[in-house]
Amino acid sequence: MARVLQAEWFRSLMLALLIIGLALLAFGVFRYVTLTYDIGQNMAFQIMSQDQSIDPQSVSEAQGLIAANESLREMVSARNGAVIAGGAGLILIAIGWLGRDLSSARRSGQTGQAKR
């Protein structure tokens, strides 16, 4: 195990995990913010948040409300996926950071023993 932690490819792998984690986190945050804004602009969300009841006067108006509600459900589902992506990014950052920290500790421990 000590050899694996000292290998240069291991440090590179951990750095790659850090970079991928940062990218996933940035993507998740960006997607969450944009979807939250889009949800706020959705007609179905506005009607639900104001506790209004709508009596559509025509078939096309009813179809528009149905489409807005379907769009709202899709956006909420996508926003939940963005939260999951951000969480996965945080996990990858933690694993990469821990791996690089362990590798650095092993290296400095080995050089400290060689000096004695």
FENNOR-V571824 format. One record per residue. N is the residue number from 1. RES is the residue in three letters. BURIAL is b if it has 9 or more other ideal C-beta (glycine too) atoms within 8 Angstrom, else e. D_LAST is the distance of its C-alpha to the last C-alpha in whole Angstrom. Layout:
N,RES,BURIAL,D_LAST
N,RES,BURIAL,D_LAST
This chain:
1,MET,e,23
2,ALA,e,19
3,ARG,e,20
4,VAL,e,24
5,LEU,b,22
6,GLN,b,20
7,ALA,e,23
8,GLU,e,24
9,TRP,e,28
10,PHE,b,27
11,ARG,b,26
12,SER,e,29
13,LEU,b,31
14,MET,b,30
15,LEU,b,31
16,ALA,b,34
17,LEU,b,35
18,LEU,b,34
19,ILE,b,37
20,ILE,b,39
21,GLY,b,39
22,LEU,b,39
23,ALA,b,42
24,LEU,b,44
25,LEU,b,43
26,ALA,b,45
27,PHE,b,48
28,GLY,b,48
29,VAL,b,49
30,PHE,e,51
31,ARG,b,53
32,TYR,b,53
33,VAL,e,54
34,THR,e,57
35,LEU,b,58
36,THR,b,59
37,TYR,e,61
38,ASP,b,63
39,ILE,b,63
40,GLY,e,65
41,GLN,e,67
42,ASN,b,68
43,MET,e,72
44,ALA,b,72
45,PHE,b,69
46,GLN,b,71
47,ILE,b,74
48,MET,e,72
49,SER,e,70
50,GLN,e,73
51,ASP,e,75
52,GLN,e,77
53,SER,e,80
54,ILE,e,81
55,ASP,e,84
56,PRO,e,84
57,GLN,e,88
58,SER,e,87
59,VAL,e,86
60,SER,e,84
61,GLU,b,82
62,ALA,b,81
63,GLN,e,80
64,GLY,b,78
65,LEU,b,77
66,ILE,e,76
67,ALA,e,74
68,ALA,b,72
69,ASN,b,71
70,GLU,e,70
71,SER,b,68
72,LEU,b,66
73,ARG,e,65
74,GLU,e,63
75,MET,b,62
76,VAL,b,60
77,SER,e,59
78,ALA,b,57
79,ARG,b,56
80,ASN,e,54
81,GLY,b,53
82,ALA,b,51
83,VAL,b,50
84,ILE,b,48
85,ALA,b,47
86,GLY,b,45
87,GLY,b,44
88,ALA,b,42
89,GLY,b,41
90,LEU,b,39
91,ILE,b,38
92,LEU,b,36
93,ILE,b,35
94,ALA,b,33
95,ILE,b,32
96,GLY,b,31
97,TRP,b,29
98,LEU,e,27
99,GLY,b,26
100,ARG,b,25
101,ASP,e,23
102,LEU,b,21
103,SER,b,20
104,SER,e,19
105,ALA,e,17
106,ARG,b,16
107,ARG,b,15
108,SER,e,13
109,GLY,e,11
110,GLN,b,10
111,THR,e,9
112,GLY,e,7
113,GLN,e,5
114,ALA,e,6
115,LYS,e,4
116,ARG,e,0
